[in-house]
Amino acid sequence: MTDCSPHSPSDPGPADEVLRELLPEFFAAWDRDLCKAYPEIIAVNDIDALHRLGHTIKGSMIQFGFPRLATIGVALIQDAKQVDFTAATERITDLQNQLSNLRDRFS
């Protein structure tokens, strides 16, 4: 499992003040996307969609200053290549938990 401690100095959050102001929407959007998109991906075992989701997570987390969370996206891409929905589901749950911790940290 990826270690994504919410107080990790390697996940400082956005340095840009504008991005910091966008954090509430960032967290809300990921809540919506993970609660809606991932179950749809699982329902039809869509490997391509899982790969795209991993790629989007990776880029979004890096952009907002959460490089450790970006590693979850990288791992999801690998899960898609290995057709491992069990591992992917564990990673999505971990990501949801870490985002919740970060939301508390930045609120």
C-alpha positions in Angstrom: 0.0 0.0 0.0 1.2 3.5 -0.8 2.3 5.5 2.2 0.7 8.9 1.8 0.9 10.4 5.3 -1.2 13.5 5.4 1.6 15.4 7.1 4.4 14.3 4.8 6.8 17.1 3.9 6.9 15.7 0.4 3.2 16.5 0.0 3.2 20.2 0.8 0.2 21.1 -1.3 0.1 23.9 -3.8 2.7 26.6 -3.5 0.6 28.9 -5.7 -2.0 30.9 -3.7 -4.6 30.6 -6.5 -4.3 26.8 -6.4 -4.6 26.9 -2.6 -7.9 28.8 -3.0 -9.1 26.1 -5.3 -8.4 23.3 -2.9 -12.0 23.0 -1.6 -13.3 22.5 -5.1 -10.4 20.2 -5.9 -11.3 17.9 -3.0 -15.0 18.1 -3.8 -14.4 17.3 -7.4 -12.3 14.2 -6.6 -14.9 13.0 -4.1 -17.5 13.2 -6.9 -15.3 11.6 -9.5 -14.1 8.7 -7.3 -17.6 8.0 -6.1 -19.1 8.1 -9.6 -16.4 7.2 -12.1 -14.7 4.3 -10.4 -17.8 2.2 -9.7 -18.7 2.7 -13.4 -15.2 1.5 -14.4 -15.5 -1.6 -12.2 -19.0 -2.4 -13.4 -17.7 -3.0 -16.9 -14.1 -3.8 -16.2 -12.9 -1.0 -18.4 -9.1 -1.2 -18.5 -8.8 1.8 -20.7 -10.8 4.0 -18.4 -8.8 2.7 -15.4 -5.6 3.7 -17.2 -7.0 7.2 -18.0 -8.2 7.6 -14.4 -4.7 6.7 -13.1 -3.1 9.2 -15.5 -5.5 11.9 -14.5 -4.9 11.3 -10.8 -1.2 11.4 -11.3 -1.3 14.7 -13.2 -3.8 16.4 -10.9 -2.0 15.4 -7.7 1.3 16.7 -9.1 -0.2 19.9 -10.2 -1.7 20.6 -6.8 1.5 19.7 -4.9 0.7 16.2 -3.7 3.4 14.1 -5.3 3.0 11.1 -2.9 -0.7 10.9 -4.0 0.4 11.0 -7.6 2.1 7.6 -7.0 -1.3 6.2 -6.5 -2.2 7.3 -10.1 1.0 5.7 -11.3 0.1 2.4 -9.5 -3.4 2.5 -11.0 -1.8 2.7 -14.5 0.2 -0.4 -13.6 -3.0 -2.1 -12.3 -4.7 -1.4 -15.6 -1.8 -3.0 -17.5 -2.0 -6.0 -15.2 -5.8 -6.1 -15.3 -5.8 -6.1 -11.5 -9.1 -4.5 -10.3 -8.6 -5.8 -6.7 -5.4 -3.8 -6.3 -7.0 -0.8 -8.0 -9.9 -0.9 -5.7 -7.6 -0.9 -2.7 -5.7 2.1 -4.1 -8.9 4.1 -4.8 -10.0 3.5 -1.2 -6.5 4.6 0.0 -6.7 7.7 -2.2 -10.1 8.6 -0.8 -8.8 8.3 2.7 -5.8 10.4 2.0 -7.8 13.1 0.3 -10.0 13.2 3.3 -7.0 13.6 5.6 -5.6 16.4 3.3 -9.0 18.1 3.2 -8.8 18.3 7.0 -5.2 19.5 6.9 -5.9 22.3 4.5 -9.3 23.5 5.8 
